[in-house]
């Protein structure tokens, strides 16, 4: 379909999320939000005695949050003597614009929930090993095969420019129209470029030595001290000395420091309470880390000059994503078509997971023919541990 080249991010998400809104029985309504179940990872016990553990029905909410539209109209006089080639000159461009908007919204709304990262803010990645280390990090935390890389065009230019041969250039497996550049390289099954990737500007702080303020902290907040004057941003990431991530299935230490992404902005001086994802969970089926952070454990923010008397300046960086398709959900509900006095149509593409409704209606009072194309969509990070962010320039 004509919009497919505008949706390079959402076309690579898992099909099946949000199916509750598709093909509902006549008259059935389920609301704007559904709960998506995600796989659990039971802990393994040892010994002959029965050791029952609770069944955890873990769900993630997915909501329809955006109704997007493109509207236009003209008089019957215009229709008679001026308007022509409506499909090519209006309908198709409108569909492409809606697809592009969906893709851009998707990136902006999911990237902050992705806490695993590679690279440095404001610096393009040109070293193959950085990508390979990122893939290794995803493998350590149990990400399934079938990884997809969706990079902003500059990031794609850097990695392709450094690897002409393996990216089949010139004349190889690349398609500038679809944005797909290659098959499997560096453990990533497919590579795409997308001009609608989100941008993140890091927070700032004056001379600081960020430290954990108190031992035994768990959950999604953390008290810290040692800060100068700071203004941190949702989407900033950090690590804590001595605190490693674990494989969610085997609960084994990955050997990598756990990363966390701020969920909300926070500003102040001296002390701070950080709110972040993932939660610090030290045991059980949902365990994320090897233990709770020690008192005065050093905290390193991505983009800071270090950990002792460090500073951090605002740096703007494109955010590319490498992920298994099950990491994210893009949902799109077909809008109602029984509209009084209107002529309606709907275009649905199961492969692209896109549904658009077209409506036109004659206004006898004004002799106008308004028409519109609408989409009802939503986005959610379902299993963000199966994704990582690549900082760029």
TAGI-V803439 format. One line per field, one symbol per residue. phi: phi as a letter, one per 20 degrees, with the letter a starting at -180 (. if undefined). burial: + if it has 9 or more other C-alpha atoms within 8 Angstrom, else -. A space follows every 10 residues. Layout:
# TAGI-V803439
phi->???
burial->???
This chain:
# TAGI-V803439
phi->.feffdcfff fdeffofmfg eelfggnfcc neccdefcfe cfeedcoeff cfdfedeecc fccedcddbc cbabeffgff ccfblggfec ffgfffffff fgfffggfed ffeedfccnc gncfecegff ffffffffff enfffnfcdd dfgfffffff febgffemde mdebbffene daefblndfb ccdbfdffdc dffcbfgbcf cfdofmfcnd cbeccneeec bedgofcbcc gndeecffee meffndgfdc dfecfbcqbm dbdedbcffe ceanfdgdcf reffgmffdd efoffrddle cbdfcebfde ccaegffccd cbeffgdedg mdecbbdccf femcccddcc bedffdldcf bbcccdcbcb eecffebbed fbe
burial->--++++++++ +-++--++-- +--+------ --++-+-+-+ --+------- ---------+ +++++--+++ ---+++-++- ---------+ ++++++++++ -+++-+++++ ++++++++++ +++++----+ ++-++-++++ +++---++++ ++++++-+++ ---+--+++- --++----++ +++++--+++ ++++-+++++ ++++++++++ +++++-++-+ ++++++++++ ++++++++++ +-++++++-- +-++--++++ ++++++++++ ++++++++++ ++--++++++ -+++++++++ ++++-++--+ +++-++++++ ++++++++++ +++++----- -+-+-+--+- --+-++++++ +++---++++ ++++++++++ ++++++++++ +++
